[in-house]
Amino acid sequence: MIKFSHYNELIPIRSSGDYLLYNIISGGLQVLTNRLGKVVSELSVLPEFTPAAYPALEEELSRLASLGFFVDNQLDEIANYQQNYHNSQLRKYTDHSHIGLTIGTTITCNMGCPYCFEVIKPNKSLRDKEVVEGIAAYIEDMIQKAPVKKWSSLSIVWYGGEPLINKEAIRQLSAHFIPLCEKYNIAYDASIITNGILLDRENWFFLKENQVKDVQITIDGSKEVHDVYRPLKSRGGKNYEKILEHLSMMPLGMNANIRINTDKRVAATLPALLDDLQAYGIWPQRFREVSIKLAWMRAYKDADIADLRFMTQEEFFEAEHAFSELLIEKFASWPGHTNVKPPKLKWKFPEKQSDCATYVSPYSFTFDTEGTIHKCWETIHDTRKSSGQQVFASWDPEDFRKYLDYNRTTVHPTCYNCKFNPVCEGLSCAYDTLNMLKENELPCTAWKTQLPAYFEKMYDLMQENEDRVVIATPKNTAHQTHANK
């Protein structure tokens, strides 16, 4: 006997009468005829059945069972998923484990963004030689002690404030970490999150010299909104234009991700921003090295948000889809596109989520300017919210036990039973999740409410023009870290 999988979504397509059957665990998608879809809909509420009871559809139902859309009626799918999740967490920290470090070179910033922790952050920079050496020594102590068969990589995120205000910390720590990785045969990579104001030609090459290959720069819409939402502290200087000038200087061998913190005002200016990026030769001219991604604008608790026009999660979901279409439209109108394979609109599937490694991994940390260890970069400005540990002691995973015990499957009864738990990006940020639960809120994914309508829309678009849409294969997120605001 078998039963309808708990993780299925059955979606009627009104335009054709067909049905889509999607499984959140496997990522499998099937198109069902109207006849088969109606029977599957009836079966979805039964505690058990056998395909042989439906001789006219037995072959189709058996095939769906072989693909995981029907499962053994005795299987507790939720408990099975929970156990698989638990086992995967254990394997991460004993097999090919990853070291992820976020290092605040300074808490000082040359911008005063209203949604940031700017209103309360202290004016501190990492300049103490003892702290620099302590960070390096702490990581080497961990490499030597941890029960890891093989370290897969060590990744650094240079963070702030504005990290380029204190370049010397990047230089000194890189001079420790790069030889350390060579000594233990560990792959090394580094990235930086910067506002772009200081990213002139000299600093681009400074980053290259220190093996920083990936840069994230935030641009909140076109000039009219960006300069309001991300104002410079110094009056009279160029802001938006300077960032675009600096982006246009990016040397070969580097990649940039333009992050757009999006509310309703920012969303309205996205076409103008894309026009400016093209005028500066940034995108689409360098589409292979430059990516653009919207981020749902949120704010810190004590931030000054009077001028912001926040979107609901559902509104942001729609904005992301509209932006994907806008990117394709802009790319198609670019004169240079004729020699490039035309892009297609990606039918996105929910992706399996991993928990923020900085929080839950015994090998990932955020270091503030004084060598205090945090398990989330959103607390880097507030020592009271740190782990309480410092780099001057030896590494001991038990120092972080309360973080390591975070479990997305048991954090709340609603989350335990939710079919969207495996793909819920809200649960990935343990820091936010635990704070929301204190306020009796749940960090639900937008897929929970948007999946049926979105899948139906993409299916209809594909039926209208098969060449316009491509299905994006869902993937697991690797070494997932912070949900940056």
C-alpha positions in Angstrom: 0.0 0.0 0.0 1.2 3.5 -0.8 0.1 7.1 -0.1 0.4 10.6 -1.5 3.7 12.2 -0.5 3.5 14.8 2.3 6.0 16.9 0.2 3.8 17.0 -3.0 2.2 20.1 -4.5 -0.6 19.3 -7.0 -1.3 22.4 -9.1 -4.3 22.6 -11.5 -3.6 24.6 -14.7 -6.7 26.5 -15.6 -5.8 27.3 -19.1 -5.4 23.7 -20.3 -7.0 21.5 -17.6 -3.7 19.8 -17.0 -2.1 19.4 -13.6 1.5 19.9 -12.4 2.7 17.5 -9.7 5.8 18.7 -7.9 7.7 17.1 -5.0 9.6 19.5 -2.7 12.1 16.8 -1.5 13.1 15.4 -4.8 12.5 18.5 -7.0 10.7 16.2 -9.4 8.0 17.8 -11.7 5.4 15.9 -13.8 2.7 17.2 -16.1 -0.5 15.2 -15.6 -3.5 14.9 -17.9 -6.8 16.2 -16.6 -8.0 12.7 -16.0 -4.9 11.5 -14.2 -4.7 14.8 -12.2 -8.3 14.5 -10.9 -7.6 10.9 -9.7 -4.3 12.0 -8.1 -6.3 14.8 -6.4 -8.7 12.3 -5.0 -5.9 10.0 -3.9 -4.1 12.9 -2.1 -6.5 12.7 0.8 -6.6 9.0 1.2 -4.5 7.4 4.0 -3.5 4.6 1.6 -4.3 2.9 -1.7 -2.9 0.6 -4.3 -2.4 1.4 -8.0 -4.1 -2.0 -8.9 -7.4 -0.6 -7.6 -7.3 1.8 -10.6 -6.6 -0.6 -13.5 -7.1 2.1 -16.2 -4.4 4.2 -14.6 -2.3 1.6 -12.9 0.7 2.0 -15.1 0.7 5.8 -14.7 0.2 5.6 -10.9 3.0 3.0 -10.6 5.3 5.3 -12.5 4.6 8.2 -10.2 5.3 5.9 -7.3 8.7 5.0 -8.8 9.5 8.7 -9.0 8.7 9.3 -5.3 5.4 11.1 -5.7 3.8 8.2 -3.8 5.5 6.5 -0.8 5.1 3.5 1.4 2.0 4.1 3.6 4.1 3.1 6.7 6.8 5.7 6.0 6.9 8.7 8.4 8.2 11.1 5.8 8.7 14.0 8.3 10.8 11.9 10.7 12.7 10.4 7.7 13.6 13.9 6.5 14.5 15.0 10.0 16.9 12.1 10.3 18.5 12.7 6.9 18.9 16.4 7.8 20.6 15.5 11.1 22.9 13.0 9.4 23.9 15.5 6.7 24.8 18.0 9.4 27.1 15.5 11.1 28.8 14.6 7.8 29.5 18.3 7.1 31.6 18.5 10.2 33.6 15.3 9.9 34.2 14.6 6.2 35.2 17.4 3.8 34.6 20.3 6.1 34.7 24.0 5.1 36.1 26.9 7.2 34.1 30.1 6.8 35.3 33.3 8.3 33.8 36.8 8.3 36.2 39.4 9.5 35.2 42.9 10.4 38.2 45.1 9.5 36.4 48.1 10.9 32.9 49.0 12.2 33.4 52.5 10.8 31.6 53.4 7.6 31.6 56.3 5.2 27.9 55.9 4.6 25.0 56.4 6.9 22.3 54.0 5.5 19.1 54.3 7.5 18.4 50.5 7.5 21.8 49.6 8.9 23.1 49.3 12.4 24.8 52.6 11.7 22.8 54.3 14.4 24.4 52.3 17.2 27.7 50.9 16.0 30.9 51.9 17.7 33.8 53.6 15.9 36.4 50.7 16.0 38.9 49.2 13.7 41.1 46.1 13.7 44.6 47.5 14.3 46.0 45.5 17.2 48.8 43.2 16.1 47.8 40.8 19.0 44.3 40.5 17.5 45.6 39.8 14.0 48.0 37.1 15.2 45.3 35.7 17.6 42.8 35.2 14.8 45.4 33.3 12.7 46.6 31.3 15.7 43.0 30.4 16.6 42.3 29.0 13.1 45.5 27.0 13.0 44.7 25.5 16.4 41.3 24.5 15.1 42.8 23.0 11.9 45.1 20.8 14.0 42.5 19.7 16.6 39.2 19.3 14.7 38.1 15.7 13.8 38.1 16.5 10.1 39.3 14.0 7.4 39.9 16.7 4.8 39.4 20.4 4.8 37.7 21.4 1.6 38.4 25.1 1.7 38.9 28.2 3.8 36.8 31.2 2.7 37.1 34.8 4.0 34.5 37.5 3.8 36.1 41.0 4.5 33.3 42.9 6.2 32.6 46.1 8.0 31.5 49.0 8.3 33.4 49.7 5.1 36.2 47.2 5.1 38.4 49.2 2.7 38.7 51.9 5.4 41.1 49.5 7.1 43.1 47.9 4.2 46.0 47.1 6.5 44.0 44.4 8.3 43.2 42.7 5.0 46.9 42.8 4.1 48.2 41.5 7.4 45.6 38.7 7.8 46.0 37.6 4.1 49.7 37.3 4.8 48.8 34.8 7.6 45.9 32.9 5.9 47.4 32.3 2.4 50.5 30.5 3.7 48.4 28.7 6.3 46.3 27.2 3.5 49.4 26.3 1.6 50.9 24.6 4.7 47.8 22.4 5.2 46.9 22.0 1.5 43.5 23.8 1.9 41.9 25.7 -1.0 41.7 29.4 -0.3 39.2 32.1 -1.5 38.3 35.5 -0.4 35.6 38.0 -1.1 34.7 41.5 0.1 31.4 43.3 0.9 32.0 47.0 0.1 29.9 50.0 -0.8 32.3 50.8 -3.7 33.1 54.4 -2.7 36.8 53.5 -2.1 37.1 50.9 -4.8 39.4 52.9 -7.1 41.9 51.4 -9.5 44.6 51.1 -6.8 42.3 49.2 -4.5 41.1 46.9 -7.2 44.6 45.8 -7.7 45.2 45.7 -3.9 42.4 43.2 -3.7 43.8 41.1 -6.5 47.2 41.0 -4.8 45.6 39.7 -1.7 43.6 37.0 -3.6 40.2 38.6 -3.3 38.3 37.6 -6.4 34.7 38.3 -5.6 33.2 41.7 -4.7 29.7 42.5 -3.5 28.6 46.1 -4.0 25.2 47.4 -2.9 23.4 49.9 -5.2 19.9 50.7 -4.1 18.3 51.6 -7.3 19.1 54.6 -9.5 20.7 57.8 -8.3 17.5 59.5 -7.1 16.8 56.7 -4.5 20.3 55.3 -3.9 21.8 58.6 -2.7 18.9 59.0 -0.3 19.0 55.4 1.0 22.8 55.2 1.1 24.0 58.7 1.9 27.6 59.6 2.3 28.5 61.1 5.7 30.7 63.7 4.0 28.7 66.3 2.1 29.3 67.3 -1.5 31.1 64.2 -2.7 30.0 62.0 -5.6 28.2 58.9 -4.5 26.2 56.9 -7.1 28.3 58.0 -10.0 31.6 57.2 -8.2 30.4 53.7 -7.5 29.6 53.2 -11.2 32.9 54.7 -12.2 34.7 52.3 -9.9 32.7 49.3 -11.0 33.7 50.1 -14.6 37.4 49.8 -13.6 37.1 46.2 -12.4 40.2 44.3 -13.7 40.0 41.0 -15.5 40.0 37.9 -13.2 37.5 39.4 -10.8 33.8 39.1 -10.4 31.2 41.5 -9.0 27.8 40.9 -7.6 25.6 44.0 -7.5 23.2 43.7 -4.6 20.0 45.8 -4.7 18.3 46.1 -1.4 14.7 46.5 -2.7 11.7 48.3 -1.5 8.9 49.8 -3.5 10.8 53.0 -4.3 13.9 51.1 -5.3 11.9 48.8 -7.5 10.4 51.7 -9.5 13.9 52.8 -10.5 15.4 49.5 -11.7 15.0 50.2 -15.4 17.0 53.5 -14.9 19.7 51.7 -12.9 20.1 49.1 -15.7 20.4 52.0 -18.3 23.2 53.5 -16.2 25.0 50.3 -15.8 25.0 49.9 -19.6 26.2 53.5 -20.0 29.2 52.8 -17.8 30.0 49.6 -19.7 29.3 47.4 -16.6 26.3 45.3 -17.6 25.4 43.7 -20.0 28.8 44.3 -21.5 30.5 42.3 -18.8 27.6 39.9 -18.0 30.0 37.0 -17.5 31.8 38.8 -14.6 28.9 41.0 -13.2 25.8 39.6 -11.7 22.8 41.5 -10.4 20.5 40.3 -7.7 17.6 41.8 -5.7 17.5 41.4 -1.9 14.5 41.9 0.2 15.0 45.1 2.1 14.7 44.8 5.8 16.0 46.9 8.6 17.7 46.6 12.0 15.4 47.0 15.0 16.6 50.5 16.0 17.1 51.8 12.5 15.6 55.0 11.1 13.1 53.7 8.5 10.7 56.6 8.1 11.5 57.1 4.4 11.5 53.4 3.4 8.7 51.7 1.6 9.0 48.0 2.6 7.5 45.2 0.5 5.7 42.2 1.8 7.4 38.9 1.2 4.9 38.2 -1.5 5.4 41.6 -3.2 9.2 41.0 -3.2 8.7 37.5 -4.8 6.7 39.2 -7.6 9.4 41.9 -7.9 12.1 39.3 -8.4 10.2 37.7 -11.2 9.5 41.0 -12.9 13.2 41.9 -12.6 14.2 38.7 -14.3 12.0 39.6 -17.2 13.5 43.1 -17.2 17.0 41.8 -17.4 16.1 39.6 -20.4 14.5 42.6 -22.1 17.5 44.9 -21.5 19.9 42.2 -22.6 18.0 41.6 -25.8 18.1 45.4 -26.6 21.9 45.6 -26.1 23.6 45.8 -29.5 26.3 43.3 -28.5 23.7 40.6 -27.8 23.7 39.3 -31.4 26.9 37.3 -30.9 25.7 35.8 -27.6 23.2 33.0 -27.1 20.0 34.8 -26.1 19.0 34.4 -22.4 15.8 32.7 -21.4 13.5 33.3 -18.5 14.4 30.8 -15.8 11.7 28.8 -14.3 13.1 28.7 -10.7 12.4 25.8 -8.4 12.7 26.0 -4.6 16.2 25.1 -3.6 17.2 22.8 -0.7 18.5 25.1 2.0 21.3 24.6 4.4 21.6 26.4 7.7 23.8 29.4 8.0 27.2 27.9 8.5 28.5 30.9 10.5 25.9 30.1 13.1 25.7 26.3 13.2 29.2 25.2 12.1 32.0 24.7 14.7 34.4 25.8 12.0 32.8 29.1 10.9 33.0 32.4 12.8 32.7 36.2 12.6 35.5 38.1 14.2 35.0 41.6 15.4 37.7 44.3 15.6 38.8 43.3 19.1 39.1 39.5 18.5 35.7 38.6 20.0 34.0 35.7 18.3 30.4 36.1 17.0 28.2 33.5 15.4 26.3 36.0 13.2 27.6 39.1 11.5 24.5 41.0 12.5 25.9 41.2 16.0 29.4 42.3 15.1 28.7 45.9 16.4 27.5 44.6 19.8 29.9 42.6 22.0 26.9 41.8 24.4 25.5 39.6 21.6 28.7 37.8 20.8 29.5 34.2 21.8 31.5 35.4 24.7 34.6 33.7 23.4 37.8 35.4 22.1 40.6 34.4 19.7 43.2 34.4 22.5 41.9 31.1 23.9 42.2 27.7 22.3 39.5 26.4 19.9 36.9 24.2 21.6 33.7 23.3 19.8 31.9 23.1 23.2 32.2 26.8 23.5 29.6 27.1 20.8 27.3 24.2 21.8 24.1 26.4 21.9 24.7 27.4 18.3 25.6 24.0 17.0 22.4 22.5 18.4 20.2 24.7 16.2 17.9 22.4 14.3 15.5 23.7 11.6 13.3 20.7 11.9 12.5 21.0 15.6 12.8 24.8 16.2 8.9 25.1 16.2 6.1 22.5 15.8 4.7 24.4 12.8 8.1 24.2 11.1 8.4 20.5 11.9 5.2 19.7 10.1 5.7 22.1 7.2 6.3 20.5 3.8 8.4 23.6 2.8 10.9 23.1 5.7 13.6 21.7 3.4 13.5 24.8 1.1 12.7 27.5 3.7 15.4 30.1 3.5 13.8 31.9 6.5 14.9 29.0 8.7 18.4 29.2 7.3 19.2 32.3 9.3 19.1 30.9 12.8 19.7 34.3 14.4 16.6 35.8 12.8 14.5 32.7 13.3 15.1 32.6 17.0 14.5 36.3 17.4 11.2 36.0 15.4 10.0 33.1 17.5 10.5 35.2 20.6 7.9 37.6 19.1 5.6 34.7 18.1 6.4 35.1 14.4 7.5 32.4 11.9 10.2 32.9 9.3 8.2 31.4 6.4 9.4 31.1 2.9 7.5 32.9 0.1 7.3 29.6 -1.7 4.7 28.6 0.9 2.1 30.9 -0.6 3.5 31.7 -4.1 4.5 28.3 -5.5 1.2 27.2 -7.2 0.6 30.6 -8.9 4.2 30.9 -10.0 4.4 27.4 -11.4 1.1 27.9 -13.2 2.4 31.1 -14.7 5.7 29.7 -15.9 4.0 26.6 -17.3 1.6 28.8 -19.3 4.6 30.9 -20.6 6.4 27.8 -21.7 3.3 26.6 -23.5 3.0 29.9 -25.3 6.6 30.0 -26.3 8.8 27.0 -25.6 12.0 28.9 -26.5 11.3 31.7 -24.0 11.5 29.6 -20.8 14.2 27.3 -19.4 13.8 25.2 -16.3 16.5 26.0 -13.8 17.6 22.8 -12.1 17.2 23.2 -8.3 20.4 22.7 -6.3 21.5 22.6 -2.7 23.0 25.7 -1.3 26.7 25.2 -0.4 28.4 26.8 2.6 25.5 29.1 3.0 26.2 32.1 5.2 24.5 35.3 6.3 21.3 36.7 5.1 22.8 40.2 4.7 20.5 43.1 5.2 
